[in-house]
Amino acid sequence: MATQRFLTLDDVAEILNVSWSQAYALVRRKELIAIQIGGRGQWRVEKDELERFIQQKYAEARAVAEEPVGEDAGVDSPR
C-alpha cells in the first residue's frame, strides 16, 4: 500500500489536537497551506506542509522564549 500524501482537515485537527473549526481557520488565514479538491471543495493538506507548519510554530516559540526580559529587554525602567 502506498504512503498517504494528503491529510483531511479531520486528520489535521486530530494530529494538532484541535477542533476541525480551528484547523479550517488555519487554512482560511493561510497559516497552513491547503488545496481544495472536487466540486464540494474538500480541503487537503500535504503531510510535508503540516510538518513545515509545526516546525515554524516551534521556531516562533523558541524566538519568543529567547527574547530578553526585564532590564535586558532594552526598555528603560521608570525613574
Secondary structure, DSSP 8 states (H G I E B T S, - for coil): -----EE-HHHHHHHHT--HHHHHHHHHTTSS--EEETTTTEEEEEHHHHHHHHHHHHHHHHHHHHS--GGGGT-----
